[in-house]
Each structure stands twice: as C-alpha cells, then as structure tokens.
Amino acid sequence: MIPDPTAEIKQIRHQLGADDDFDLNRIFARIQRIQEESGRKCVRLPARKPSDNKAMHRSREAERSEVDNQSSPPG
C-alpha cells in the first residue's frame, strides 16, 4: 500500500511558511526570487478582467422579477 503523503506535504508547507514568519508578501517575494534565480522561463499571463457576474442559468425568481417590472405601467 502506498503511504499517504498528506502529512509530509503539510509539514513541508508549514516549514516553508515558518521560514518567512507566515508573511504572504515575504513568501511571494521568495518564490519570485527563486523563479528568477532558476534561469528557467516562467509564463506570466496578463491579469484577468473581472466578469460582469451574470448567472449561466437564470433562476425562476429572477424571471418573475423581470416580468413584474415589465408588466407594471409607469405611474
């Protein structure tokens, strides 16, 4: 049976975080420095634009709300 590596991964992650006092900015800076020092090409993707957050499937409540708004004559 193959041993579960989860405990070892968590222990390594904890040690790496402790090396930088669990400061995300320091951890990120160290990762970037390691990437640059490696000499390997790192892919940098452009920032993603936030979506307009429209639902893929409309709920019945949203459909009812639109019908109610359309059927009411103004004033």
C-alpha positions in Angstrom: 0.0 0.0 0.0 1.3 3.5 -0.9 1.7 5.8 2.1 -0.4 8.9 2.2 1.9 11.9 1.6 -0.6 14.5 3.0 1.1 14.7 6.4 4.6 15.2 4.9 3.2 17.8 2.5 1.6 19.7 5.3 4.8 19.6 7.4 6.9 20.9 4.5 4.4 23.7 3.8 4.4 24.7 7.4 8.2 24.8 7.5 8.3 26.9 4.3 5.8 29.3 5.8 7.6 29.5 9.1 10.8 30.4 7.3 9.1 33.7 6.3 7.1 34.1 9.5 3.9 33.3 7.6 4.1 36.7 5.9 2.4 36.3 2.5 4.4 39.2 1.0 7.7 37.6 2.0 6.6 34.2 0.9 5.6 35.6 -2.5 8.9 37.6 -2.8 10.9 34.5 -2.1 9.0 32.4 -4.7 9.6 35.1 -7.3 13.3 35.3 -6.3 13.7 31.5 -6.6 12.0 31.6 -10.0 14.3 34.3 -11.3 17.4 32.6 -9.9 16.4 29.3 -11.5 17.1 30.6 -15.0 14.0 28.8 -16.3 11.4 30.6 -18.3 8.3 31.3 -16.3 5.0 32.0 -18.0 3.4 35.3 -17.0 -0.2 35.7 -18.0 -2.0 39.1 -18.3 -4.3 40.0 -15.4 -7.8 38.6 -15.8 -10.6 41.1 -16.1 -13.4 40.7 -13.6 -16.6 39.3 -15.2 -19.9 41.0 -15.0 -21.0 38.1 -12.8 -24.1 37.0 -14.8 -25.5 33.7 -13.9 -25.3 31.0 -16.5 -28.8 29.7 -15.6 -31.4 32.2 -14.6 -33.4 31.4 -11.5 -37.2 31.5 -11.6 -37.2 34.3 -9.1 -35.2 36.5 -11.4 -37.6 35.7 -14.3 -40.6 36.6 -12.1 -38.9 39.8 -11.0 -38.4 40.9 -14.6 -42.0 40.0 -15.6 -43.3 42.0 -12.6 -41.1 45.0 -13.6 -42.2 44.9 -17.2 -46.0 44.5 -16.6 -46.3 47.5 -14.2 -47.2 50.6 -16.2 -45.4 53.7 -15.1 -47.1 56.0 -12.8 
